[in-house]
Amino acid sequence: MYGMVNKAVEEMVCMHHGEPVWEQIKARAGVDVDVFMTNEGYPDEMTYRLVAAASEVLDVPAAGILEAFGEHWVLHTARNAYGGLLSAAGRTLPEFLGNLPDFHSRVAMIYPNLQPPRFECTEVTDTSLRLHYHTHRPGLAPFVIGLVQGLGKMYGTPVTVQLVESRERGAPHDVFDLRWSATAAP
């Protein structure tokens, strides 16, 4: 993963728990990187170790860490790093979700070695859709739930997200049922 992911985990932890807790998490994860370089690649395993260590230190299940990180990613990291891309992707939650399958193609222009997930929207209505999440990285469904909840907050559109098919339970990829109020959609 690119360094901006680990840097964002650090930012989230420091924002809510302080730098000493972050240093404790890094030590428990066996990570001795002082500064994560945004555009540099780091092993995925390092990110997974940081999440596991955060789970232990903060006494929060790893799924809770990932979900909180998904929200943080949208509301802080993505807004700062891709503000223009986010704005161009849609003016409302339903519009953004409809454009989500193309979003990572644009981000890949910035990060040429990116191994992005692929999203697909099916069963689209005015107030719901099925979001298909394809990735080679295991265990990130809670992160996607947090991303969608963060998008709902960003657009002022409360959204419910339910994992209905799980790769961890044998499905070929994760599928989420997303629902929002008709009054929130244009």
N, CA, C and O of each residue as an XYZ file, in Angstrom:
744
protein
N       0.852     -1.177      0.000
C       0.000      0.000      0.000
C       0.895      1.236      0.000
O       2.029      1.220      0.479
N       0.347      2.279     -0.544
C       1.097      3.530     -0.529
C       1.175      4.070      0.899
O       0.311      3.806      1.736
N       2.235      4.830      1.146
C       2.476      5.394      2.464
C       1.355      6.267      2.969
O       1.184      6.426      4.177
N       0.579      6.842      2.046
C      -0.509      7.716      2.508
C      -1.540      6.946      3.327
O      -2.231      7.540      4.155
N      -1.656      5.633      3.114
C      -2.592      4.832      3.908
C      -2.100      4.747      5.352
O      -2.850      5.028      6.286
N      -0.831      4.355      5.530
C      -0.286      4.250      6.887
C      -0.228      5.618      7.561
O      -0.458      5.738      8.764
N       0.078      6.637      6.781
C       0.108      7.996      7.313
C      -1.285      8.415      7.806
O      -1.415      9.101      8.820
N      -2.310      7.995      7.082
C      -3.683      8.315      7.483
C      -4.084      7.553      8.749
O      -4.805      8.087      9.591
N      -3.619      6.307      8.886
C      -3.876      5.559     10.126
C      -3.227      6.313     11.290
O      -3.837      6.493     12.343
N      -1.994      6.746     11.085
C      -1.292      7.523     12.111
C      -2.063      8.791     12.462
O      -2.235      9.113     13.637
N      -2.522      9.504     11.451
C      -3.274     10.744     11.669
C      -4.537     10.481     12.495
O      -4.843     11.225     13.427
N      -5.267      9.416     12.145
C      -6.498      9.088     12.857
C      -6.209      8.784     14.324
O      -6.885      9.296     15.216
N      -5.197      7.945     14.568
C      -4.866      7.580     15.949
C      -4.421      8.803     16.731
O      -4.888      9.021     17.849
N      -3.529      9.605     16.166
C      -3.020     10.793     16.870
C      -4.130     11.802     17.140
O      -4.152     12.442     18.192
N      -5.055     11.944     16.183
C      -6.157     12.888     16.332
C      -7.058     12.526     17.520
O      -7.535     13.403     18.241
N      -7.281     11.228     17.709
C      -8.228     10.778     18.734
C      -7.582     10.281     20.024
O      -8.225     10.263     21.073
N      -6.296      9.872     19.949
C      -5.674      9.254     21.120
C      -4.306      9.822     21.475
O      -3.780      9.526     22.548
N      -3.728     10.620     20.606
C      -2.440     11.242     20.886
C      -1.248     10.471     20.332
O      -1.332      9.274     20.058
N      -0.148     11.181     20.177
C       1.061     10.599     19.601
C       1.674      9.487     20.457
O       2.177      8.514     19.895
N       1.655      9.587     21.796
C       2.217      8.469     22.581
C       1.507      7.133     22.307
O       2.148      6.082     22.295
N       0.204      7.174     22.092
C      -0.534      5.945     21.788
C      -0.111      5.424     20.413
O       0.027      4.216     20.218
N       0.093      6.340     19.462
C       0.559      5.926     18.142
C       1.927      5.243     18.246
O       2.158      4.215     17.609
N       2.810      5.801     19.028
C       4.136      5.196     19.192
C       4.021      3.808     19.818
O       4.768      2.900     19.454
N       3.106      3.644     20.742
C       2.867      2.332     21.358
C       2.347      1.344     20.312
O       2.760      0.184     20.294
N       1.443      1.801     19.444
C       0.894      0.945     18.383
C       1.997      0.534     17.418
O       2.097     -0.637     17.053
N       2.827      1.489     17.002
C       3.928      1.167     16.086
C       4.872      0.144     16.708
O       5.296     -0.801     16.043
N       5.198      0.333     17.976
C       6.099     -0.601     18.654
C       5.485     -1.998     18.704
O       6.165     -2.985     18.422
N       4.222     -2.084     19.055
C       3.562     -3.388     19.136
C       3.495     -4.050     17.756
O       3.557     -5.275     17.649
N       3.369     -3.234     16.700
C       3.295     -3.768     15.334
C       4.673     -4.090     14.761
O       4.780     -4.709     13.703
N       5.726     -3.669     15.465
C       7.072     -3.894     14.959
C       7.413     -3.012     13.777
O       8.172     -3.406     12.892
N       6.848     -1.819     13.768
C       7.070     -0.861     12.677
C       7.999      0.227     13.184
O       7.684      0.924     14.149
N       9.142      0.370     12.531
C      10.116      1.363     12.983
C      10.259      2.534     12.007
O      11.289      3.207     11.999
N       9.247      2.776     11.197
C       9.249      3.888     10.251
C       8.881      5.157     11.016
O       7.839      5.224     11.669
N       9.759      6.169     10.924
C       9.472      7.437     11.609
C       8.463      8.273     10.842
O       7.551      8.851     11.432
N       8.628      8.339      9.517
C       7.736      9.143      8.680
C       7.360      8.323      7.456
O       8.233      7.897      6.699
N       6.079      8.102      7.259
C       5.621      7.397      6.068
C       5.616      8.361      4.894
O       5.020      9.436      4.963
N       6.277      7.972      3.824
C       6.328      8.780      2.615
C       5.063      8.502      1.813
O       4.794      7.357      1.448
N       4.297      9.530      1.541
C       2.994      9.402      0.897
C       3.038      8.585     -0.385
O       2.196      7.709     -0.584
N       3.991      8.850     -1.250
C       4.044      8.206     -2.565
C       4.916      6.959     -2.613
O       5.154      6.418     -3.693
N       5.394      6.497     -1.470
C       6.244      5.312     -1.430
C       5.395      4.094     -1.078
O       4.458      4.185     -0.285
N       5.736      2.958     -1.676
C       5.018      1.732     -1.387
C       5.548      1.051     -0.129
O       6.752      1.044      0.126
N       4.640      0.485      0.645
C       4.974     -0.279      1.846
C       4.236     -1.607      1.756
O       3.181     -1.686      1.127
N       4.779     -2.651      2.379
C       4.096     -3.951      2.325
C       2.704     -3.878      2.960
O       2.518     -3.258      4.007
N       1.736     -4.520      2.312
C       0.381     -4.571      2.876
C       0.410     -5.103      4.301
O      -0.342     -4.642      5.160
N       1.284     -6.076      4.547
C       1.370     -6.704      5.866
C       1.652     -5.680      6.958
O       1.199     -5.845      8.091
N       2.394     -4.626      6.633
C       2.686     -3.585      7.624
C       1.392     -2.892      8.059
O       1.185     -2.638      9.246
N       0.540     -2.594      7.107
C      -0.735     -1.939      7.418
C      -1.608     -2.860      8.262
O      -2.225     -2.422      9.232
N      -1.658     -4.133      7.890
C      -2.436     -5.096      8.673
C      -1.897     -5.202     10.105
O      -2.676     -5.298     11.053
N      -0.570     -5.184     10.262
C       0.018     -5.243     11.615
C      -0.336     -3.993     12.415
O      -0.598     -4.083     13.615
N      -0.349     -2.831     11.767
C      -0.723     -1.595     12.467
C      -2.175     -1.653     12.929
O      -2.488     -1.229     14.041
N      -3.060     -2.171     12.089
C      -4.473     -2.296     12.474
C      -4.620     -3.285     13.632
O      -5.362     -3.023     14.578
N      -3.920     -4.416     13.563
C      -3.995     -5.410     14.649
C      -3.459     -4.822     15.952
O      -4.038     -5.037     17.016
N      -2.361     -4.086     15.871
C      -1.793     -3.474     17.076
C      -2.724     -2.402     17.629
O      -2.883     -2.293     18.845
N      -3.338     -1.613     16.759
C      -4.298     -0.596     17.209
C      -5.469     -1.272     17.915
O      -5.960     -0.782     18.932
N      -5.903     -2.389     17.371
C      -6.990     -3.139     17.990
C      -6.624     -3.557     19.409
O      -7.434     -3.423     20.326
N      -5.409     -4.062     19.593
C      -4.957     -4.501     20.915
C      -4.785     -3.324     21.869
O      -5.275     -3.354     22.998
N      -4.090     -2.294     21.414
C      -3.789     -1.151     22.285
C      -5.057     -0.396     22.671
O      -5.212      0.011     23.822
N      -5.964     -0.206     21.716
C      -7.178      0.572     21.975
C      -8.326     -0.286     22.498
O      -9.373      0.240     22.875
N      -8.133     -1.610     22.521
C      -9.155     -2.548     22.962
C     -10.453     -2.365     22.156
O     -11.552     -2.273     22.702
N     -10.265     -2.319     20.840
C     -11.373     -2.191     19.890
C     -11.172     -3.294     18.854
O     -10.050     -3.488     18.387
N     -12.222     -4.018     18.483
C     -12.040     -5.060     17.461
C     -11.439     -4.462     16.178
O     -11.684     -3.302     15.850
N     -10.655     -5.269     15.467
C     -10.039     -4.798     14.224
C     -11.080     -4.263     13.252
O     -10.823     -3.288     12.546
N     -12.258     -4.893     13.206
C     -13.323     -4.409     12.318
C     -13.737     -2.990     12.698
O     -14.027     -2.176     11.821
N     -13.767     -2.688     13.986
C     -14.106     -1.332     14.437
C     -13.034     -0.322     14.045
O     -13.343      0.811     13.675
N     -11.762     -0.743     14.129
C     -10.660      0.127     13.707
C     -10.791      0.418     12.214
O     -10.680      1.568     11.790
N     -11.028     -0.623     11.420
C     -11.141     -0.456      9.969
C     -12.344      0.401      9.584
O     -12.256      1.225      8.674
N     -13.459      0.209     10.272
C     -14.649      1.015      9.969
C     -14.387      2.488     10.289
O     -14.710      3.367      9.490
N     -13.808      2.751     11.447
C     -13.469      4.136     11.816
C     -12.470      4.720     10.826
O     -12.543      5.899     10.477
N     -11.541      3.889     10.379
C     -10.557      4.356      9.419
C     -11.205      4.687      8.074
O     -10.806      5.649      7.418
N     -12.190      3.907      7.663
C     -12.903      4.205      6.421
C     -13.563      5.575      6.470
O     -13.471      6.352      5.520
N     -14.225      5.863      7.577
C     -14.841      7.191      7.746
C     -13.782      8.281      7.742
O     -13.930      9.306      7.076
N     -12.714      8.050      8.495
C     -11.622      9.026      8.567
C     -11.033      9.266      7.172
O     -10.726     10.399      6.803
N     -10.883      8.189      6.412
C     -10.303      8.303      5.075
C     -11.118      9.270      4.215
O     -10.559     10.135      3.541
N     -12.432      9.118      4.243
C     -13.286      9.984      3.423
C     -13.306     11.411      3.967
O     -13.112     12.368      3.218
N     -13.539     11.548      5.260
C     -13.773     12.880      5.834
C     -12.502     13.704      6.017
O     -12.570     14.927      6.143
N     -11.344     13.043      6.033
C     -10.095     13.790      6.243
C      -9.098     13.552      5.107
O      -8.756     14.480      4.373
N      -8.641     12.329      4.966
C      -7.571     12.031      4.011
C      -7.984     12.317      2.570
O      -7.302     13.069      1.874
N      -9.076     11.737      2.118
C      -9.492     11.909      0.724
C      -9.849     13.361      0.430
O      -9.523     13.878     -0.638
N     -10.510     14.011      1.362
C     -10.849     15.425      1.143
C      -9.594     16.256      0.918
O      -9.568     17.123      0.045
N      -8.554     15.992      1.704
C      -7.309     16.749      1.566
C      -6.530     16.339      0.322
O      -6.017     17.199     -0.395
N      -6.434     15.050      0.059
C      -5.601     14.569     -1.045
C      -6.297     14.638     -2.401
O      -5.661     14.922     -3.416
N      -7.603     14.379     -2.416
C      -8.330     14.301     -3.686
C      -9.557     15.204     -3.710
O     -10.555     14.862     -4.344
N      -9.507     16.327     -3.047
C     -10.672     17.209     -2.966
C     -11.330     17.460     -4.306
O     -12.549     17.354     -4.437
N     -10.522     17.792     -5.302
C     -11.062     18.058     -6.635
C     -11.697     16.833     -7.262
O     -12.753     16.925     -7.888
N     -11.052     15.679     -7.093
C     -11.618     14.444     -7.642
C     -12.930     14.083     -6.958
O     -13.875     13.635     -7.607
N     -12.985     14.282     -5.638
C     -14.225     13.987     -4.911
C     -15.349     14.881     -5.419
O     -16.460     14.414     -5.670
N     -15.055     16.158     -5.566
C     -16.074     17.098     -6.043
C     -16.555     16.745     -7.442
O     -17.746     16.826     -7.742
N     -15.612     16.352     -8.295
C     -15.959     16.019     -9.681
C     -16.740     14.718     -9.792
O     -17.414     14.481    -10.794
N     -16.653     13.871     -8.765
C     -17.299     12.559     -8.826
C     -18.790     12.603     -8.517
O     -19.498     11.621     -8.740
N     -19.270     13.724     -8.011
C     -20.708     13.808     -7.759
C     -21.085     14.878     -6.765
O     -20.303     15.240     -5.885
N     -22.303     15.382     -6.919
C     -22.822     16.420     -6.021
C     -23.677     15.841     -4.904
O     -24.001     16.534     -3.939
N     -24.045     14.553     -5.039
C     -24.874     13.875     -4.044
C     -24.309     12.482     -3.809
O     -23.504     11.985     -4.596
N     -24.735     11.865     -2.731
C     -24.294     10.495     -2.452
C     -24.659      9.549     -3.593
O     -23.788      8.818     -4.065
N     -25.914      9.531     -4.059
C     -26.240      8.600     -5.155
C     -25.410      8.865     -6.415
O     -24.997      7.924     -7.092
N     -25.168     10.123     -6.727
C     -24.370     10.446     -7.909
C     -22.925      9.966     -7.730
O     -22.339      9.390     -8.647
N     -22.353     10.206     -6.539
C     -20.984      9.749     -6.278
C     -20.901      8.236     -6.379
O     -19.990      7.705     -7.013
N     -21.851      7.533     -5.754
C     -21.832      6.071     -5.794
C     -21.927      5.556     -7.224
O     -21.287      4.565     -7.577
N     -22.718      6.223     -8.035
C     -22.828      5.842     -9.438
C     -21.521      6.016    -10.194
O     -21.248      5.287    -11.148
N     -20.715      6.978     -9.771
C     -19.428      7.238    -10.416
C     -18.263      6.512     -9.746
O     -17.141      6.548    -10.250
N     -18.517      5.861     -8.629
C     -17.456      5.190     -7.871
C     -16.651      4.185     -8.698
O     -15.433      4.110     -8.536
N     -17.289      3.415     -9.574
C     -16.480      2.469    -10.351
C     -15.340      3.126    -11.146
O     -14.325      2.481    -11.408
N     -15.495      4.385    -11.528
C     -14.456      5.080    -12.294
C     -13.484      5.871    -11.422
O     -12.455      6.335    -11.913
N     -13.796      6.029    -10.145
C     -13.002      6.899     -9.271
C     -11.545      6.454     -9.175
O     -10.637      7.274     -9.312
N     -11.313      5.164     -8.940
C      -9.940      4.691     -8.776
C      -9.132      4.769    -10.070
O      -7.903      4.824    -10.028
N      -9.802      4.775    -11.206
C      -9.087      4.960    -12.472
C      -8.427      6.336    -12.489
O      -7.307      6.493    -12.973
N      -9.123      7.311    -11.964
C      -8.564      8.666    -11.906
C      -7.446      8.746    -10.871
O      -6.422      9.386    -11.107
N      -7.643      8.096     -9.726
C      -6.621      8.103     -8.676
C      -5.356      7.387     -9.168
O      -4.244      7.771     -8.805
N      -5.529      6.353     -9.988
C      -4.378      5.602    -10.502
C      -3.473      6.471    -11.371
O      -2.293      6.164    -11.539
N      -4.017      7.547    -11.922
C      -3.175      8.468    -12.692
C      -2.190      9.185    -11.773
O      -1.099      9.562    -12.202
N      -2.570      9.373    -10.518
C      -1.705     10.035     -9.545
C      -0.698      9.032     -8.969
O       0.465      9.367     -8.745
N      -1.159      7.803     -8.734
C      -0.340      6.752     -8.135
C      -0.224      5.592     -9.123
O      -1.043      4.673     -9.086
N       0.773      5.619    -10.001
C       0.846      4.641    -11.093
C       1.002      3.183    -10.650
O       0.612      2.289    -11.401
N       1.547      2.907     -9.479
C       1.701      1.526     -9.019
C       0.547      1.076     -8.126
O       0.614      0.020     -7.496
N      -0.490      1.869     -8.078
C      -1.649      1.550     -7.243
C      -2.283      0.238     -7.697
O      -2.438     -0.013     -8.892
N      -2.643     -0.583     -6.731
C      -3.400     -1.804     -6.992
C      -4.783     -1.593     -6.385
O      -5.094     -2.127     -5.320
N      -5.612     -0.804     -7.082
C      -6.881     -0.393     -6.486
C      -7.929     -1.496     -6.497
O      -7.861     -2.435     -7.290
N      -8.890     -1.363     -5.610
C     -10.033     -2.271     -5.679
C     -10.897     -1.864     -6.882
O     -10.696     -0.813     -7.489
N     -11.838     -2.711     -7.193
C     -12.792     -2.388     -8.250
C     -14.181     -2.424     -7.630
O     -14.520     -3.352     -6.895
N     -14.974     -1.417     -7.929
C     -16.343     -1.342     -7.435
C     -17.302     -1.467     -8.607
O     -17.009     -1.047     -9.727
N     -18.453     -2.055     -8.317
C     -19.504     -2.185     -9.317
C     -20.838     -1.959     -8.598
O     -21.059     -2.490     -7.510
N     -21.710     -1.183     -9.202
C     -23.035     -0.930     -8.641
C     -24.083     -1.683     -9.448
O     -24.112     -1.603    -10.676
N     -24.948     -2.420     -8.740
C     -26.049     -3.135     -9.397
C     -27.328     -2.861     -8.610
O     -27.298     -2.287     -7.522
N     -28.443     -3.283     -9.182
C     -29.751     -3.141     -8.535
C     -29.968     -1.706     -8.041
O     -30.431     -1.491     -6.922
N     -29.634     -0.749     -8.871
C     -29.697      0.665     -8.510
C     -31.138      1.162     -8.574
O     -31.835      0.976     -9.572
N     -31.572      1.808     -7.472
C     -32.869      2.496     -7.431
C     -32.602      3.925     -6.950
O     -31.451      4.320     -6.768
N     -33.665      4.685     -6.748
C     -33.501      6.058     -6.247
C     -33.015      6.088     -4.800
O     -32.481      7.100     -4.346
N     -33.197      4.983     -4.074
C     -32.842      4.985     -2.651
C     -31.968      3.821     -2.216
O     -31.776      3.608     -1.019
N     -31.438      3.070     -3.161
C     -30.617      1.923     -2.774
C     -29.779      1.429     -3.945
O     -30.003      1.795     -5.099
N     -28.812      0.591     -3.610
C     -28.045     -0.128     -4.621
C     -27.263     -1.235     -3.949
O     -27.128     -1.267     -2.726
N     -26.755     -2.132     -4.752
C     -25.837     -3.160     -4.293
C     -24.448     -2.732     -4.757
O     -24.233     -2.467     -5.940
N     -23.508     -2.666     -3.813
C     -22.139     -2.281     -4.106
C     -21.268     -3.528     -4.050
O     -21.159     -4.173     -3.007
N     -20.658     -3.857     -5.166
C     -19.773     -5.020     -5.268
C     -18.341     -4.526     -5.126
O     -17.920     -3.593     -5.810
N     -17.600     -5.165     -4.229
C     -16.232     -4.761     -3.908
C     -15.287     -5.893     -4.259
O     -15.320     -6.956     -3.639
N     -14.445     -5.661     -5.255
C     -13.482     -6.653     -5.718
C     -12.083     -6.184     -5.330
O     -11.670     -5.089     -5.712
N     -11.357     -6.997     -4.580
C      -9.993     -6.662     -4.196
C      -9.210     -7.934     -3.940
O      -9.782     -8.976     -3.618
N      -7.897     -7.841     -4.086
C      -7.046     -8.980     -3.742
C      -6.676     -8.951     -2.258
O      -6.095     -9.909     -1.747
N      -7.007     -7.863     -1.564
C      -6.662     -7.730     -0.141
C      -7.799     -8.277      0.732
O      -8.940     -7.836      0.600
N      -7.506     -9.212      1.603
C      -8.557     -9.803      2.446
C      -8.924     -8.918      3.639
O      -8.132     -8.096      4.099
N     -10.145     -9.116      4.118
C     -10.548     -8.552      5.403
C     -10.890     -7.080      5.447
O     -10.936     -6.506      6.535
N     -11.132     -6.444      4.315
C     -11.355     -4.993      4.318
C     -12.820     -4.574      4.196
O     -13.106     -3.395      3.989
N     -13.746     -5.515      4.319
C     -15.164     -5.154      4.250
C     -15.537     -4.083      5.282
O     -16.287     -3.169      4.939
N     -15.048     -4.151      6.533
C     -15.393     -3.088      7.488
C     -14.883     -1.708      7.048
O     -15.521     -0.693      7.328
N     -13.748     -1.675      6.368
C     -13.219     -0.414      5.837
C     -14.191      0.169      4.816
O     -14.434      1.376      4.814
N     -14.747     -0.675      3.947
C     -15.705     -0.210      2.940
C     -16.965      0.322      3.625
O     -17.517      1.339      3.205
N     -17.416     -0.358      4.668
C     -18.586      0.137      5.416
C     -18.296      1.535      5.940
O     -19.135      2.428      5.817
N     -17.122      1.734      6.522
C     -16.744      3.061      7.013
C     -16.649      4.086      5.901
O     -17.064      5.231      6.076
N     -16.105      3.689      4.751
C     -16.033      4.602      3.604
C     -17.419      5.101      3.219
O     -17.634      6.301      3.045
N     -18.350      4.172      3.091
C     -19.706      4.548      2.669
C     -20.366      5.426      3.731
O     -21.035      6.401      3.390
N     -20.189      5.098      5.004
C     -20.754      5.941      6.057
C     -20.126      7.330      6.029
O     -20.817      8.327      6.237
N     -18.822      7.400      5.774
C     -18.152      8.688      5.641
C     -18.696      9.480      4.466
O     -18.896     10.691      4.569
N     -18.936      8.805      3.351
C     -19.533      9.488      2.196
C     -20.919     10.019      2.538
O     -21.279     11.131      2.151
N     -21.695      9.216      3.266
C     -23.015      9.681      3.691
C     -22.920     10.948      4.520
O     -23.711     11.874      4.339
N     -21.947     10.995      5.435
C     -21.744     12.204      6.251
C     -21.280     13.369      5.388
O     -21.735     14.499      5.562
N     -20.375     13.089      4.459
C     -19.850     14.146      3.602
C     -20.970     14.785      2.781
O     -20.969     15.997      2.568
N     -21.915     13.980      2.326
C     -23.014     14.479      1.502
C     -24.269     14.809      2.312
O     -25.293     15.187      1.745
N     -24.189     14.666      3.641
C     -25.364     14.962      4.467
C     -26.519     14.017      4.180
O     -27.683     14.406      4.267
N     -26.196     12.777      3.839
C     -27.199     11.771      3.491
C     -26.962     10.525      4.327
O     -26.125      9.698      3.965
N     -27.672     10.370      5.430
C     -27.496      9.151      6.223
C     -27.735      7.913      5.355
O     -28.697      7.851      4.589
N     -26.855      6.945      5.488
C     -26.919      5.740      4.666
C     -26.716      4.524      5.560
O     -25.898      4.546      6.481
N     -27.459      3.473      5.284
C     -27.227      2.211      5.986
C     -26.456      1.302      5.041
O     -26.685      1.287      3.832
N     -25.545      0.552      5.625
C     -24.676     -0.335      4.854
C     -24.713     -1.698      5.512
O     -24.444     -1.832      6.706
N     -25.046     -2.705      4.729
C     -25.088     -4.068      5.260
C     -24.309     -4.983      4.324
O     -24.550     -5.000      3.117
N     -23.387     -5.734      4.881
C     -22.646     -6.735      4.118
C     -23.584     -7.917      3.887
O     -24.019     -8.551      4.849
N     -23.902     -8.226      2.627
C     -24.853     -9.299      2.331
C     -24.191    -10.530      1.713
O     -24.745    -11.628      1.768
N     -23.013    -10.350      1.127
C     -22.226    -11.474      0.629
C     -20.783    -11.194      1.007
O     -20.274    -10.098      0.776
N     -20.125    -12.188      1.589
C     -18.783    -11.981      2.120
C     -17.775    -12.931      1.487
O     -18.005    -14.136      1.388
N     -16.685    -12.373      1.072
C     -15.577    -13.175      0.547
C     -15.064    -14.120      1.636
O     -14.676    -15.252      1.347
N     -15.062    -13.653      2.880
C     -14.592    -14.486      3.991
C     -15.513    -15.672      4.249
O     -15.114    -16.644      4.891
N     -16.756    -15.591      3.746
C     -17.700    -16.703      3.902
C     -17.901    -17.453      2.580
O     -18.895    -18.156      2.400
N     -16.938    -17.291      1.655
C     -16.958    -18.084      0.436
C     -17.470    -17.410     -0.819
O     -17.393    -18.004     -1.894
N     -17.989    -16.201     -0.732
C     -18.448    -15.492     -1.934
C     -17.225    -15.065     -2.750
O     -16.136    -14.909     -2.198
N     -17.397    -14.878     -4.044
C     -16.247    -14.473     -4.863
C     -15.737    -13.061     -4.542
O     -14.575    -12.745     -4.799
N     -16.605    -12.222     -3.984
C     -16.243    -10.865     -3.572
C     -17.288    -10.379     -2.573
O     -18.324    -11.017     -2.390
N     -17.012     -9.250     -1.929
C     -17.956     -8.690     -0.959
C     -19.040     -7.897     -1.686
O     -18.775     -7.205     -2.668
N     -20.265     -8.017     -1.177
C     -21.399     -7.261     -1.721
C     -22.100     -6.596     -0.551
O     -22.381     -7.230      0.466
N     -22.379     -5.302     -0.711
C     -23.028     -4.510      0.322
C     -24.365     -3.999     -0.181
O     -24.500     -3.611     -1.341
N     -25.357     -4.003      0.712
C     -26.648     -3.397      0.427
C     -26.610     -1.994      1.021
O     -26.426     -1.843      2.229
N     -26.782     -0.968      0.194
C     -26.769      0.434      0.632
C     -28.164      1.020      0.473
O     -28.816      0.837     -0.555
N     -28.618      1.739      1.523
C     -29.949      2.364      1.476
C     -29.867      3.758      2.098
O     -29.170      3.974      3.089
N     -30.595      4.696      1.493
C     -30.661      6.062      1.993
C     -32.075      6.580      1.760
O     -32.856      5.955      1.043
N     -32.400      7.689      2.348
C     -33.741      8.264      2.274
C     -33.993      8.890      0.905
O     -33.100      9.491      0.308
N     -35.218      8.739      0.422
C     -35.593      9.338     -0.852
C     -35.479     10.861     -0.804
O     -35.202     11.498     -1.821
N     -35.692     11.436      0.365
C     -35.607     12.901      0.484
C     -34.170     13.378      0.368
O     -33.930     14.553      0.092
N     -33.191     12.465      0.579
C     -31.780     12.846      0.476
C     -31.315     12.845     -0.975
O     -30.395     13.576     -1.341
N     -31.952     12.027     -1.792
C     -31.571     11.944     -3.203
C     -32.282     13.037     -3.995
O     -33.416     13.385     -3.667
N     -31.639     13.594     -5.038
C     -32.283     14.642     -5.824
C     -33.406     14.091     -6.655
O     -34.061     14.839     -7.382
